[in-house]
Amino acid sequence: MKRETGILLAGSLGVIVGLGIFGFKRFLTIKHREYADYYEDFHRHFDSRYKEEPHHGVEFLAMQ
């Protein structure tokens, strides 16, 4: 194998690995965003006692 071929293969492999890492990070970011959108305020969905009152938070509801 010539030296130029080895350099081209190493460069191509580096680009593929770099794009793979970038794509994987992007995939995880999208999944985290979907999870956060769904579960952001999930603890308040089942509690209808405080719908009209201001948002108190988990600590307030735990003390009830």
N, C-alpha and C positions, 0 to 999 in steps of 0.2 A: 504494500500500500504506500502510495506516495505521500509525502509530507503535506502537500496541499489538500489531498483528500481527507487526511486525518483532521486537519484544521477545520475544513468544511463540516465534517461530521460532528466534531466537538461543538462548533458554533451552532449547528442545527439542533443538537441535543440540548444545549443551553437555552435556546429560544423556546423549545417545546416545554422544557421543565419550568421555565419562567412563566410562560403562558398558563401552564397547568396550575401552578401555585396561585397566580393571580385569579384564575377562574374559580379555584376552590375557595379562596377568601371571599370572592364576590358571592358565591353560592351560600356560604355561611352567613354573610351579612344579610342577604335576602331572607333566608330562613329565620334569622333572629328578628328581623323587622316584622315578618308575618306573625311570629310568636308574640312579640311585644304588642302588636296591634290587637291581637285576639285576647291576650291575658292581661292587658295593661290595668284594667280596673275590674277584673273578674270577681274579686271578693265582694263587690257591692251589688252584683246582679241578683243575688238571692235575698237581699235584705231590703224589704219594702218599707220598713218602719221609718227610714230616714230619707226617703225620696224627696220630700218637700223641704227638709232642713238642709243647711249647708253641709258640704262634704267634711266629714270629721276625720276619717282615716281608720286604719286597722286598729291602732292602739285604743281609740275611743270605743270601737265596737267590741274589742276584747274585754273591756272593763264592764260591759253591760251584763 
